[in-house]
Amino acid sequence: MKFFEFKVTNSFSRDNLNYEYGAIKNIHYGDIHTKFQTLFDISKEMVPFINDEMNVNRISEDFYCREGDIVFADASEDLNDVGKSIEIVNLNNEKLLSGLHTLLARPIKSVFTKGFGGYLFKSNSVRIQIQKEAQGSKVLSINVGRVSNINISFPTLPEQQKIASFLSAVDEKLQALKKRKSLLEQYKKGVLQKIFSQELRFKADDGSEFPEWEVKKLGEVCEEHLLKNAGNNYPEVFSVAKHKGVINQIEHLGRSFSAKEISHYKLIFPGDLVYTKSPTADFPFGIIKQNRTGRIGVVSPLYCVFKPKTYSLGYILHEYFSSEINVYNYLNPLVQKGAKNTMNINNGVFFNGAGIILPIDHAEQTKIANFLSAIDEKIEMVQGQVDKMEVWKKGLLQKMFA
């Protein structure tokens, strides 16, 4: 890293920042981890302002970000993200500082063309070095001294320009795909609101109206089953995730966290619903998901597994409970939190909660489920394109920066 010098950064917390007003913007390390693009264009990013009451008068002009600077996030709980970086390629004449838990590296000489450095520090050869330099147990971190130990190599400026232009074009295609997926997800969210408010109703094949929806308790439309994995006939262990739903545990978490003996685990069949009884992210009382894998597997014996009257009704309930508000409103009156964040809720109480307005005609249930499934397939198709392109891009980076 002899081609860079490091500048002083600030330690403003999220409480010192806002998205509404200010004269100076600030890079928070969390945004490097979660949303900023490799090539940072301030006109295309949501960057917070520093609150007016914060004193920035003592900050030297030399410590303000410049185009071509590399900004590292110096801390992470994940080894794969420690030292994650961005290159500032457009400031749009705005003032920008590098903030809490960041390192600001500035090229000493004009040895890099704009856009090349961002990809250089994403390359496998550099990332491996950064990960080796990281220190800590629960929270990993790097510092200026550690980053300075990294060895980098690079081609001539004309070749750098070609590499940066090519990879930038790849990133633009990736962002277009991600935007398409986001728009599909927004569309689905709007459709769900219209379906559950009954603003959007389907008609029978003969054009007639379906019956009015009815208020039903879960126990009226679902039945709990307590089948265990006797004989260990079903070895596949499922996790239940907020976004991915019921998913193979190894695929989701990278390894199995189940007990060695799983004969006491509960069976879950295709179409079954499962309630986890454990908090996660925006769901403090647990999540409710449908098994859409098409396979029989097992889940934790602590979970509540239940079968809806029809697969389509299960699909609808899965979508209904994808809303944090719906889950909270249903479970909040029923649940008491126990030790280690477990949910103290009797399954009988769970099935006897407040009624939910649901379609009762099987044909209407099928039409709704098929309509939503078609949207899900489009979302999954675009996500597959994103995944393939990201793998391809990773391979390109390895070849270009080998």
SEROBA-948488 format. One line per 2 residues: for each residue x, y, z of N, C-alpha, C. Coordinates in steps of 0.1 Angstrom, whole numbers, padded with zeros to 4 digits. Each point is the difference from the previous one (the first is absolute). Layout:
X,Y,Z,X,Y,Z,X,Y,Z  ...
***
This chain:
0008,-0012,0000,-0008,0012,0000,0009,0013,0000  0012,-0001,-0006,0008,0011,0000,-0005,0011,-0010
-0010,-0003,-0007,-0005,0010,-0010,-0012,0008,0006  -0003,-0002,0013,-0011,0007,0007,0005,0006,0013
-0006,0011,0003,0001,0006,0014,-0013,0001,0006  0000,-0002,0013,-0013,0000,0008,-0003,0013,0006
-0013,0004,-0001,-0005,0013,0006,-0008,-0003,0012  -0001,0010,0008,-0008,-0001,0013,-0015,0000,-0003
-0007,-0009,0007,-0014,-0001,-0002,-0007,0004,0013  -0013,0002,0000,-0008,0004,0012,-0007,-0011,0006
-0006,0002,0012,-0007,-0011,0007,-0014,0004,0003  -0007,0007,-0010,-0014,0003,0002,-0008,-0012,-0001
-0009,-0002,0010,-0009,-0011,0000,-0013,0003,-0008  -0008,-0010,-0001,-0013,0001,-0008,-0008,0012,0006
0001,0001,0014,-0008,0011,0006,0004,0014,-0004  0013,0001,-0005,0005,0013,-0005,-0003,0003,-0014
-0008,-0009,-0007,-0002,0001,-0014,-0015,0000,-0003  -0003,0006,-0012,-0014,0000,-0004,-0001,0000,-0015
-0012,-0003,-0006,-0001,0000,-0014,-0008,0011,-0006  -0002,0011,0008,-0009,0011,-0004,0007,0013,-0004
0010,0003,0008,0007,0013,-0002,0014,0000,0005  0008,0009,-0005,0014,0002,0004,0009,0004,-0012
0012,0004,0004,0009,0005,-0010,0011,-0010,-0004  0002,-0010,0009,0010,-0010,-0002,-0005,-0014,0002
0003,-0009,-0009,-0005,-0013,0001,0011,-0009,0006  -0004,-0012,0005,0009,-0008,0008,-0002,-0015,-0004
0012,-0007,-0002,-0001,-0014,-0002,0001,-0008,0013  -0011,-0008,0002,0000,-0008,0012,0004,-0014,-0004
0008,-0007,0008,0005,-0013,-0004,-0011,-0010,-0003  -0012,0001,0007,-0011,-0009,-0002,-0005,0001,-0014
0000,0012,-0006,-0005,0001,-0014,0010,-0006,-0010  0013,-0001,0003,0009,-0007,-0009,-0004,-0014,0000
-0003,-0006,0012,-0004,-0014,0001,-0013,-0003,-0007  -0009,0009,0000,-0014,-0004,-0004,-0005,0006,-0013
0005,0012,-0004,-0007,0006,-0012,0008,0007,-0010  0012,0005,0004,0008,0008,-0010,0006,-0009,-0011
0000,0005,-0012,0006,-0007,-0011,0015,0001,0000  0007,-0010,-0006,0014,0000,-0001,0006,0013,-0004
-0006,0005,-0011,0004,0014,-0005,-0011,0010,0005  0005,0007,0010,-0010,0009,0007,-0002,0013,-0007
-0012,0002,-0005,-0004,0012,-0007,-0010,0007,0009  0003,0011,0006,-0008,0007,0011,-0014,0004,-0006
-0001,0002,-0013,-0012,0004,-0006,-0010,-0012,-0001  0005,-0012,0002,-0008,-0012,-0001,-0002,-0008,0013
0005,0006,0011,0000,-0007,0013,-0008,0009,0010  -0006,-0007,0009,-0007,0007,0011,0010,0001,0012
0006,0012,0001,0011,0002,0009,-0005,0010,0011  0001,-0003,0013,-0005,0009,0010,0009,0013,0002
-0007,0010,0005,0007,0013,0003,0005,-0001,0014  0010,0008,0003,0004,0002,0014,-0009,0011,0006
-0005,-0002,0012,-0009,0009,0007,0007,0014,0001  -0007,0010,-0001,0006,0014,0000,0007,0003,0013
-0005,-0006,0011,0006,0004,0013,0013,-0007,0002  0004,-0009,-0008,0013,-0007,0001,0011,0010,-0005
0011,0001,0008,0011,0009,-0003,0009,-0007,-0010  0001,0005,-0012,0009,-0005,-0010,0011,0010,-0004
0001,0011,0008,0009,0011,-0004,0014,-0004,0001  0003,-0009,0009,0014,-0005,0002,0005,-0010,-0010
-0009,-0005,-0008,0003,-0010,-0010,0007,0007,-0012  0012,-0004,-0003,0008,0005,-0010,-0006,-0003,-0014
0002,0009,-0009,-0005,-0002,-0014,0006,-0012,-0006  0012,-0004,0004,0007,-0012,-0005,-0007,-0013,0004
-0008,0001,0010,-0007,-0012,0005,-0013,-0002,-0006  -0005,0009,-0009,-0012,-0002,-0007,0003,-0010,-0011
-0010,-0008,-0004,0001,-0010,-0010,0002,0007,-0014  0008,-0007,-0008,0003,0004,-0013,-0003,-0011,-0010
-0003,0003,-0012,-0002,-0011,-0010,0013,-0008,-0002  -0001,-0013,0000,0011,-0009,-0001,0004,-0005,0014
-0005,0005,0011,0002,-0005,0013,-0006,-0014,0002  0006,-0008,0008,-0006,-0013,0004,-0004,0001,0014
-0012,-0004,0003,-0005,0000,0014,-0003,-0014,0004  0007,-0004,0011,-0002,-0014,0006,-0009,0001,0012
-0008,-0010,0002,-0007,-0003,0012,0009,-0008,0009  0004,0005,0011,0011,-0006,0008,-0005,-0011,0010
-0013,-0002,0001,-0005,-0009,0010,-0012,-0008,-0006  -0001,-0013,0004,-0011,-0008,-0004,-0001,-0013,0008
-0012,-0005,0002,-0001,-0013,0007,0002,-0011,-0009  0001,0002,-0013,0001,-0010,-0011,0014,0002,-0006
0008,-0011,-0001,0013,0001,-0006,-0001,0004,-0014  -0011,-0005,-0007,-0001,0003,-0014,-0002,0015,-0003
-0004,0008,0010,-0003,0014,-0002,0010,0009,0007  0009,-0005,0008,0010,0009,0006,0009,0006,-0010
0002,0013,0001,0008,0007,-0010,-0007,0003,-0013  -0013,-0002,-0001,-0007,0002,-0012,0002,0015,-0004
0001,0003,-0013,0003,0013,-0004,-0008,0005,-0012  0001,0013,-0002,-0006,0007,-0011,0010,0010,-0006
-0001,0003,-0013,0008,0011,-0005,-0009,0012,-0004  0004,0011,0004,-0008,0012,-0003,0003,0005,-0014
-0010,-0001,-0009,0002,0004,-0014,-0007,0013,-0004  -0010,0004,0008,-0006,0012,-0003,-0006,0007,0013
0005,0012,0002,-0005,0008,0012,-0010,0010,-0004  -0001,0003,-0012,-0011,0010,-0005,0002,0013,0007
0012,0004,0003,0003,0013,0007,-0005,0001,0014  -0004,-0012,0006,-0005,0000,0013,0011,-0003,0010
-0002,0004,0013,0010,-0002,0010,-0003,-0013,0007  0010,-0009,0002,-0002,-0013,0005,0012,-0004,0010
-0004,-0005,0011,0010,-0005,0010,-0001,-0015,0002  0011,-0006,0004,0000,-0014,0003,-0001,-0002,0015
-0010,-0008,0004,-0004,0000,0014,0004,-0012,0008  -0009,-0003,0010,0002,-0010,0010,0004,-0013,-0006
0010,-0006,0006,0006,-0013,-0004,0003,-0001,-0015  0006,0011,-0005,0005,-0001,-0014,0015,0004,0000
0006,-0004,-0011,0014,0004,-0003,-0001,0007,-0014  0007,0012,-0001,0000,0007,-0012,0014,0000,-0006
0001,-0007,-0012,0012,-0001,-0007,0000,0008,-0012  0011,0008,-0002,0001,0009,-0012,0013,-0004,-0008
-0002,-0002,-0013,0012,-0003,-0008,0010,0011,0000  0013,-0003,0002,0010,0010,0001,0003,0006,-0014
0000,-0009,-0009,0004,0004,-0014,-0012,-0004,-0009  0001,0005,-0013,-0010,-0004,-0009,0003,-0013,-0007
-0001,-0010,0009,0003,-0014,-0005,-0012,-0008,-0003  -0012,0006,0003,-0012,-0008,-0002,-0010,0009,-0009
-0006,-0006,-0009,-0011,0007,-0008,-0012,-0001,0009  -0009,0010,-0002,-0012,0000,0008,-0009,-0013,-0003
-0004,-0006,0011,-0008,-0012,0000,0008,-0013,0001  0013,0001,-0002,0008,-0013,0001,0002,-0004,0014
0003,0009,0009,0003,-0003,0014,-0012,-0007,0007  -0012,0004,-0004,-0012,-0006,0007,0000,-0015,-0003
0003,-0004,-0012,0000,-0014,-0004,0013,-0007,0005  0011,0007,0000,0012,-0006,0005,-0002,-0006,0014
-0006,0008,0009,-0002,-0004,0014,-0012,-0009,0002  -0007,-0004,-0011,-0010,-0010,0001,0006,-0013,-0005
0012,0000,-0006,0006,-0012,-0006,0003,-0010,0011  0000,-0013,-0004,0003,-0011,0010,0013,0001,0006
0010,0004,-0008,0014,0000,0006,0002,0011,0011  -0007,0011,-0002,0000,0011,0010,-0009,-0004,0012
-0012,-0005,-0003,-0009,-0003,0011,0006,-0011,0010  0007,-0010,-0006,0006,-0010,0009,0010,0007,0009
0008,0009,-0005,0010,0007,0008,-0007,0008,0012  -0010,0007,-0004,-0008,0008,0010,-0005,-0009,0011
-0006,-0011,-0004,-0006,-0010,0010,0011,-0005,0009  0012,-0003,-0005,0011,-0005,0008,0005,0011,0010
-0002,0012,-0004,0005,0011,0009,-0010,0004,0011  -0013,-0005,-0002,-0010,0003,0010,0003,-0006,0013
-0004,0008,0011,0002,-0005,0014,-0014,0001,0007  -0001,-0009,0010,-0011,0000,0009,-0007,-0013,0000
-0010,-0002,0009,-0007,-0012,0001,-0015,0002,-0005  -0008,0006,0009,-0014,0003,-0004,-0001,0010,-0011
0008,0011,0002,0000,0011,-0010,0014,0001,-0006  0001,-0002,-0013,0013,0001,-0007,0003,0014,-0004
0012,0004,0000,0004,0013,-0004,0013,0001,-0006  0003,0010,-0008,0013,0003,-0005,0003,0015,0003
0013,0003,-0001,0004,0014,0002,0010,0004,-0011  0004,0013,0001,0009,0005,-0010,0012,-0009,-0002
0006,-0003,0012,0012,-0008,-0001,-0002,-0013,-0007  -0011,-0007,0003,-0003,-0013,-0006,-0002,0001,-0015
-0008,0010,-0004,-0003,0002,-0014,0013,0004,-0008  0009,0007,0007,0012,0004,-0006,0009,-0012,-0004
-0003,-0012,0006,0008,-0012,-0002,-0004,-0007,-0013  -0011,0005,-0006,-0005,-0007,-0012,0008,0003,-0012
0003,-0010,-0008,0008,0001,-0013,-0010,0001,-0011  0001,0010,-0009,-0008,0001,-0011,0008,0001,-0013
-0005,-0005,-0011,0006,0002,-0013,-0010,0004,-0010  0004,0007,-0010,-0010,0006,-0009,0006,0002,-0014
-0008,0000,-0011,0006,0002,-0013,0001,0015,-0004  0003,0003,-0012,0002,0013,-0005,-0013,0008,0001
0000,0013,-0001,-0012,0008,0001,-0010,-0003,-0012  0005,-0002,-0012,-0009,-0003,-0011,-0008,-0014,0003
0008,-0010,0005,-0007,-0012,0003,-0009,0001,0012  0003,0008,0010,-0008,0003,0011,-0014,0006,-0005
0001,0009,-0010,-0012,0006,-0005,-0009,-0010,-0006  0006,-0009,-0008,-0008,-0010,-0007,-0007,-0009,0011
0008,-0004,0010,-0006,-0009,0010,-0011,0007,0008  0002,0012,0004,-0010,0008,0007,-0013,0002,-0008
0002,0003,-0013,-0012,0003,-0009,-0008,-0013,-0001  0007,-0011,-0002,-0007,-0013,-0002,-0007,-0004,0012
0007,0000,0012,-0007,-0004,0012,-0011,0010,0004  0002,0012,-0003,-0011,0010,0003,-0013,-0003,-0008
0002,-0004,-0013,-0011,-0004,-0008,-0007,-0013,0005  0008,-0009,0006,-0006,-0012,0006,-0008,0004,0012
0005,0009,0008,-0007,0005,0012,-0013,0007,-0004  0000,0008,-0010,-0012,0006,-0005,-0011,-0010,-0003
0004,-0011,-0007,-0010,-0010,-0003,-0005,-0007,0013  0009,-0002,0009,-0004,-0006,0013,-0010,0009,0007
0003,0013,0000,-0009,0009,0007,-0013,0001,-0007  0000,-0001,-0013,-0013,0000,-0007,-0008,-0013,0004
0006,-0011,0001,-0007,-0012,0004,-0005,0001,0014  0008,0005,0009,-0004,0002,0014,-0012,0010,0001
0001,0010,-0008,-0011,0010,0000,-0013,-0007,-0005  0001,-0009,-0010,-0011,-0007,-0005,-0006,-0009,0010
0008,-0007,0008,-0005,-0008,0010,-0007,0008,0011  0006,0012,0004,-0006,0008,0010,-0014,0005,-0005
-0001,0004,-0012,-0013,0004,-0006,-0010,-0011,0001  0004,-0012,-0003,-0009,-0011,0001,-0005,-0003,0014
0010,0002,0009,-0004,-0002,0015,-0009,0011,0004  0002,0012,-0004,-0009,0011,0003,-0014,-0002,-0006
0000,-0005,-0012,-0013,-0004,-0007,-0007,-0010,0008  0007,-0011,0004,-0007,-0010,0008,-0005,0005,0013
0008,0009,0007,-0005,0005,0012,-0013,0008,-0001  -0001,0008,-0011,-0012,0007,-0003,-0012,-0009,-0003
0003,-0011,-0008,-0010,-0009,-0003,-0006,-0007,0013  0009,-0004,0009,-0004,-0006,0012,-0009,0009,0008
0004,0013,0001,-0009,0009,0007,-0014,0001,-0006  -0001,-0001,-0013,-0013,0001,-0007,-0007,-0013,0002
0007,-0011,0000,-0007,-0013,0002,-0006,-0002,0014  0008,0004,0010,-0004,-0002,0014,-0010,0011,0004
-0001,0011,-0007,-0010,0010,0003,-0012,-0003,-0009  0001,-0010,-0008,-0011,-0004,-0010,-0003,0011,-0010
0009,0009,-0002,-0001,0010,-0011,0001,-0008,-0013  0009,-0010,0000,0002,-0009,-0012,-0007,-0013,0003
-0010,-0003,-0008,-0007,-0013,0001,0000,-0007,-0013  0002,-0013,0001,-0001,-0009,-0012,-0014,-0005,-0003
-0003,-0004,-0012,-0013,-0005,-0004,0002,-0015,-0004  -0011,-0007,0001,-0001,-0014,-0004,0002,-0001,-0015
0003,-0011,-0005,0002,-0002,-0014,-0012,0004,-0009  -0012,-0002,0006,-0012,0004,-0007,-0003,0015,0002
0008,0007,0006,-0002,0015,0002,-0008,0003,0012  -0004,-0009,0008,-0008,0002,0012,0009,0005,0011
-0006,0006,0010,0007,0005,0012,0002,-0012,0010  0012,0000,0006,0002,-0010,0011,-0007,0005,0012
-0002,-0010,0010,-0007,0004,0012,0008,0010,0008  -0006,0007,0009,0007,0010,0009,0010,-0008,0008
0011,0007,0003,0010,-0005,0009,-0006,-0001,0014  0006,-0009,0008,-0005,-0002,0014,0011,0001,0010
-0004,0003,0012,0010,0001,0011,0002,-0014,0005  0012,-0005,0000,0003,-0014,0005,0012,0000,0009
-0002,-0008,0011,0012,-0002,0008,0009,-0010,-0006  0013,0000,0003,0009,-0009,-0007,-0004,-0015,0003
-0005,-0002,0012,-0004,-0014,0003,-0012,-0005,-0008  -0007,0009,-0007,-0011,-0004,-0008,0004,-0003,-0014
0012,0005,-0004,0005,-0003,-0014,0013,-0007,-0001  0006,-0003,0012,0012,-0007,0001,-0001,-0011,0011
0009,-0010,-0002,0000,-0011,0011,0015,-0003,0003  0003,0001,0013,0013,-0003,0005,0003,-0015,-0002
0012,-0003,-0004,0004,-0014,0000,0014,-0002,0007  0001,-0010,0008,0011,-0003,0009,0009,-0011,-0005
0000,-0003,-0013,0007,-0012,-0005,0015,0003,0002  0007,-0010,0006,0014,0000,0002,0008,-0008,-0011
0013,0002,0000,0008,-0006,-0010,0005,-0014,0005  -0010,-0008,0004,0004,-0013,0005,0007,-0008,-0010
0011,-0007,0004,0008,-0007,-0009,0010,0008,-0009  -0001,0013,0003,0009,0009,-0008,-0001,-0002,-0015
-0013,-0002,-0005,-0002,-0002,-0014,0002,0012,-0008  -0001,0012,0006,0002,0012,-0007,0011,0008,0005
0012,0000,-0006,0012,0006,0005,0002,0015,-0002  -0009,0006,-0009,0002,0014,-0003,-0006,0009,0010
0009,0008,0006,-0004,0009,0011,-0002,0014,-0007  -0012,0006,0004,-0003,0013,-0006,0002,0011,0011
0004,0011,-0005,0000,0013,0008,-0013,0007,-0005  -0004,0010,0008,-0011,0009,-0004,0005,0014,0001
0001,0007,-0011,0006,0013,-0001,-0010,0010,-0004  0003,0013,0004,-0009,0011,-0002,-0003,0002,-0015
0010,0000,-0008,-0002,0003,-0014,-0001,-0013,-0009  0008,-0010,0003,0000,-0012,-0008,-0010,-0010,0004
-0006,0001,0012,-0010,-0009,0004,0006,-0013,0005  -0007,-0011,-0003,0005,-0014,0003,0011,-0003,-0010
0012,-0003,0005,0012,-0002,-0009,0009,-0010,0007  0007,-0008,-0009,0010,-0009,0005,0010,0007,0009
0002,-0005,0012,0008,0007,0010,0015,0002,-0004  0005,-0010,-0007,0014,0001,-0004,0001,0011,-0011
-0010,-0001,-0009,0000,0010,-0011,-0001,0015,0006  -0008,0001,0010,-0003,0013,0006,0012,0005,0009
0005,-0009,0009,0010,0004,0010,0014,-0005,-0003  0002,-0008,-0010,0013,-0005,-0003,0004,-0013,0007
-0007,-0003,0010,0002,-0013,0007,-0013,-0003,0008  0000,-0012,0005,-0012,-0005,0008,0002,0004,0015
-0010,0005,0006,0000,0003,0014,-0010,-0009,0008  -0004,-0010,-0007,-0010,-0010,0007,0008,-0009,0009
-0008,-0007,0008,0006,-0010,0009,0004,-0012,-0008  0009,-0008,0005,0005,-0012,-0007,-0012,-0010,-0002
-0008,-0001,0010,-0012,-0008,0000,-0013,0008,-0004  -0006,-0002,-0011,-0011,0008,-0004,-0013,-0008,-0001
-0001,-0011,0007,-0012,-0008,-0001,-0012,0007,0007  0004,0009,0009,-0011,0008,0008,-0004,0013,-0007
0007,0003,-0011,-0004,0012,-0008,-0013,-0002,-0006  -0007,0011,-0003,-0013,-0001,-0006,0000,-0001,-0015
-0008,-0008,-0006,-0001,-0001,-0015,-0008,0012,-0005  0005,0005,-0011,-0007,0011,-0007,-0002,-0004,-0015
-0012,-0001,-0004,-0003,-0004,-0014,-0002,0012,-0009  0001,-0002,-0013,-0003,0011,-0010,-0013,0006,0003
-0001,0013,0001,-0012,0008,0002,-0003,0002,0015  0007,-0007,0009,-0002,0003,0014,0005,0013,0004
-0006,0006,0011,0005,0012,0006,0007,-0002,0013  0009,0008,0003,0008,-0001,0012,0001,0013,0007
-0002,0000,0013,0002,0012,0009,0013,-0003,0009  0009,0009,-0001,0013,-0002,0006,0001,0002,0015
-0009,0009,0005,0000,0003,0015,0014,0006,0005  0007,0007,-0009,0012,0006,0004,0002,0013,-0008
0005,0011,0007,0001,0013,-0007,0010,0000,-0011  -0002,0008,-0010,0009,0003,-0010,-0002,0014,-0006
0010,0008,-0001,-0001,0013,-0006,-0012,0008,0003  -0009,0002,-0010,-0012,0008,0002,-0012,-0008,0005
0003,-0013,0004,-0011,-0008,0004,0003,-0005,0015  -0003,0008,0010,0003,-0003,0014,-0007,-0012,0005
-0010,-0005,-0006,-0007,-0011,0005,0001,-0013,-0008  0010,0001,-0010,0002,-0011,-0009,-0007,0002,-0013
0003,-0010,-0009,-0005,0001,-0014,-0008,-0012,-0004  -0009,0001,-0010,-0009,-0010,-0004,0002,-0002,-0015
0005,-0011,-0005,0003,-0003,-0014,-0005,-0013,-0005  -0002,-0001,-0013,-0005,-0012,-0006,0012,-0008,-0006
-0001,-0013,0001,0010,-0008,-0007,-0003,-0001,-0015  0008,0008,-0008,-0002,0000,-0014,0012,-0007,-0007
0007,-0008,0007,0012,-0007,-0006,-0005,-0012,-0009  -0012,-0005,0002,-0004,-0012,-0007,0005,-0012,0006
0007,0001,0012,0006,-0012,0006,-0004,-0002,0014  0000,-0012,0005,-0002,-0003,0014,0013,0001,0008
0000,0007,0011,0011,0002,0008,-0003,0001,0015  0009,0004,0008,-0003,0001,0014,0004,0014,0005
-0007,0005,0011,0004,0012,0006,0001,-0002,0015  0005,0010,0007,0002,0000,0014,-0013,-0005,0007
0002,-0009,0010,-0012,-0004,0008,-0007,0011,0008  0007,0012,0001,-0006,0011,0007,-0010,0008,-0009
0000,-0003,-0013,-0009,0007,-0009,-0014,-0006,0000  -0009,0008,-0004,-0014,-0005,-0002,-0003,-0002,-0015
-0003,-0012,-0004,-0002,-0003,-0014,-0015,-0003,-0002  -0006,0005,-0010,-0014,-0002,-0003,-0003,0000,-0015
-0011,-0007,-0003,-0004,-0002,-0014,-0012,0008,-0003  0000,0008,-0010,-0012,0008,-0004,-0010,-0010,-0008
-0012,0004,0000,-0010,-0008,-0007,0003,-0002,-0015  0006,0010,-0006,0005,-0001,-0014,0014,0006,-0001
0007,-0004,-0010,0013,0006,-0002,-0001,0015,-0003  -0010,0003,-0008,-0002,0014,-0004,-0003,0009,0012
-0008,-0005,0009,-0003,0007,0012,0013,0002,0008  0009,-0010,0001,0013,0001,0006,0008,0011,-0006
0000,0001,-0014,0007,0010,-0007,-0005,0014,0004  -0013,0001,0001,-0006,0013,0004,0004,0004,0014
0000,-0010,0009,0004,0003,0014,0014,0004,0001  0009,-0007,-0007,0014,0003,-0001,0002,0015,-0004
-0007,0004,-0010,0001,0014,-0005,-0006,0010,0011  -0011,-0004,0006,-0006,0008,0010,0010,0003,0012
0007,-0011,0004,0009,0001,0011,0014,0005,-0004  0002,0003,-0013,0012,0006,-0004,0001,0015,0004
-0011,0005,0004,-0001,0014,0005,0003,0000,0015  0010,0009,0004,0004,0001,0014,-0012,0004,0009
-0008,0009,-0006,-0012,0005,0007,-0010,-0011,0003  -0003,-0008,-0010,-0009,-0010,0001,0004,-0011,0011
0013,-0003,-0001,0005,-0010,0010,0000,0006,0014  0004,0013,0001,0000,0006,0014,-0015,0001,0005
-0009,0004,-0008,-0014,0002,0005,-0006,-0013,0004  0004,-0011,-0007,-0006,-0013,0003,0006,-0006,0012
0014,0001,0001,0007,-0007,0011,0001,0008,0013  0001,0013,-0001,0002,0008,0012,-0009,-0003,0012
-0013,-0001,-0003,-0009,-0004,0011,0001,-0014,0006  0007,-0008,-0007,0001,-0014,0003,0013,-0005,0007
0011,0008,-0003,0013,-0005,0004,0005,0006,0012  0007,-0008,0008,0008,0005,0011,0015,-0005,-0002
0009,0010,0001,0014,-0004,-0002,0006,-0007,0012  0007,-0011,-0003,0006,-0008,0010,0016,0002,0000
0006,-0009,0007,0015,0000,0001,0006,-0002,-0014  0012,0006,-0002,0007,-0001,-0013,-0008,0003,-0012
-0009,0010,0002,-0009,0005,-0011,-0010,-0010,-0006  -0002,-0011,0007,-0010,-0009,-0004,-0014,0006,0002
-0010,-0005,-0008,-0013,0005,0000,-0009,-0010,0008  -0005,0005,0011,-0010,-0008,0008,-0014,0002,-0006
-0003,-0010,-0008,-0013,0000,-0006,-0005,-0014,-0002  -0011,-0003,0005,-0006,-0013,-0002,-0005,-0001,-0014
0002,-0012,-0006,-0005,-0001,-0014,-0015,0002,-0001  -0007,-0005,0010,-0014,0002,0000,-0004,0015,0000
0007,0008,0007,-0002,0014,0001,0003,0006,-0014  0011,-0005,-0006,0005,0005,-0013,-0011,-0001,-0011
-0007,-0012,0000,-0010,-0003,-0010,-0013,0007,0004  -0001,0006,0012,-0013,0006,0004,0001,0015,0001
0010,0006,-0007,0002,0014,0000,-0011,0008,-0007  0002,0012,-0002,-0010,0009,-0007,-0003,-0006,-0014
-0012,0001,-0004,-0003,-0005,-0014,0006,0009,-0011  0002,-0007,-0011,0006,0006,-0012,-0010,-0001,-0011
-0002,0011,-0008,-0009,0000,-0011,0006,-0007,-0012  -0006,-0011,-0004,0006,-0008,-0010,-0010,-0004,-0011
0005,-0003,-0012,-0009,-0006,-0010,-0004,-0014,0004  -0012,-0004,-0002,-0004,-0014,0004,-0003,-0009,-0011
-0002,0006,-0012,-0002,-0008,-0012,0014,-0005,-0005  0001,-0014,-0002,0012,-0006,-0005,0005,0006,-0013
-0009,0002,-0009,0003,0005,-0013,0006,0014,0001  -0005,0008,0008,0006,0014,0002,0013,-0001,0007
0002,-0009,0009,0013,-0002,0007,0010,-0004,-0011  -0004,-0009,-0009,0010,-0004,-0010,0003,0011,-0009
-0009,0008,-0004,0003,0011,-0009,0009,0010,0006  -0002,0003,0013,0009,0010,0007,0014,-0006,0001
0001,-0013,0004,0013,-0006,0002,0007,-0001,-0013  -0007,-0003,-0011,0007,-0001,-0013,0005,0014,-0005
-0008,0010,0003,0004,0013,-0004,0012,0005,0007  0000,-0002,0013,0012,0003,0008,0012,-0008,-0003
-0002,-0013,-0003,0011,-0009,-0003,0006,0005,-0013  -0007,0005,-0010,0005,0004,-0012,0009,0012,0002
-0004,0009,0009,0009,0012,0004,0013,-0006,0006  -0002,-0009,0009,0012,-0006,0007,0010,-0006,-0009
-0006,-0007,-0011,0009,-0006,-0010,0008,0010,-0007  -0006,0012,-0003,0007,0010,-0007,0011,0006,0009
-0003,0002,0012,0010,0005,0010,0012,-0010,0001  -0003,-0013,0001,0010,-0010,0001,0008,-0001,-0012
-0006,0002,-0012,0007,0000,-0013,0011,0011,0000  -0005,0012,0003,0009,0012,0000,0011,-0002,0010
-0003,-0005,0012,0010,-0003,0010,0010,-0010,-0005  -0004,-0010,-0007,0009,-0010,-0006,0009,0007,-0010
-0005,0009,-0008,0009,0008,-0009,0010,0008,0007  -0004,0006,0011,0009,0008,0009,0011,-0009,0005
-0004,-0012,0006,0010,-0009,0005,0010,-0005,-0010  -0005,-0003,-0012,0009,-0005,-0010,0010,0011,-0005
-0005,0012,-0001,0009,0011,-0004,0010,0003,0011  -0004,-0001,0012,0010,0003,0011,0011,-0010,0001
-0004,-0013,-0003,0010,-0011,0000,0010,0003,-0012  -0006,0004,-0012,0008,0003,-0011,0009,0011,0002
-0005,0011,0007,0008,0011,0003,0012,-0003,0009  -0003,-0009,0010,0010,-0004,0010,0011,-0008,-0008
-0004,-0008,-0009,0010,-0007,-0008,0009,0010,-0009  -0007,0010,-0005,0008,0010,-0008,0010,0007,0009
-0004,0004,0012,0009,0007,0009,0012,-0009,0003  -0002,-0013,0003,0011,-0009,0003,0009,-0001,-0012
-0005,0000,-0012,0009,-0001,-0012,0007,0013,-0003  -0007,0011,0002,0006,0013,-0003,0011,0004,0010
-0002,-0004,0012,0009,0004,0011,0008,-0011,0006  0002,-0011,-0008,0007,-0011,0005,0015,0003,0003
***
